[in-house]
Amino acid sequence: MKHGHPNPTEHNSHPHKKDGESSLRLVAWETTRNCNLNCIHCRASATSGPHSGELDTAEAFRLLDQIAEVAKPIIILTGGEPLLRDDIFDIAAYGTKKGLRMVMAPNGTLVTEPIAKKLVDSGIKRISISLDGATRESHDKFRQVDGAYDGALNAMKIARKIGLDFQVNTTITKTNLDQIPLIQELAVEQGPSHFSTGSNRSRKIYRRH
């Protein structure tokens, strides 16, 4: 995933499975390949403009219907940049209505206070925002777009202000390995509920106590 995932373990949202119950606990849904960043580690092959094979709104609702028929997992709306989908709030609200726990992984640059309030109103329980450099220069170089660092920190500030739960994710690569202690310090200063670090193969979660 391009931006990392909100940690699914919070609030004991999935009790122990009973006999006959589905074991499906988590669905990470790349809702779009469209993105306004060009991150060097992205495996989603993000593009400018939606991909021709993406589900439309009706198809997205049917997918959520099918998921809800077999389980009540956490649904991570990711991408690409999910906020570039015009119907993303409708999708989040529909999933919420179906009894699914809806979370989102935006990159932060498009999160304004009105957008954050719409996230809350649509039922999004948590967002995850990536911080992959300890400085503006290093983060923006990683994301390959000027302003990505300021956008990420501003999104965290807005989330704090309106009470939207958020976590900070850091993808560890050779380019930022020496900055990890400083990135962690900066991330924790933002007041997230979790700070998640890892490579594409592994991830470690730090929880706020």
Buried (B, 14 or more C-beta within 10 A) or exposed (E): BBBBBBBBEBEEEBEEEEEEEEEBBBBBBBBBBBBBBEBEBBEBEBEEEBBEEBBEBEEBBEBBEEBBEEBBBBBBBBBBBBBBBEBBBBBBBBBBBBEBBBBBBBBBBBBEEEBBEBBBEBBBBBBBBBBBBBEBEBBBBBBEBEBBBBBBBBBBEBBBEEEBBBBBBBBBEEBBEEBEEBBBEBBEEBEBBBBBBBEEEEBEBBEEE
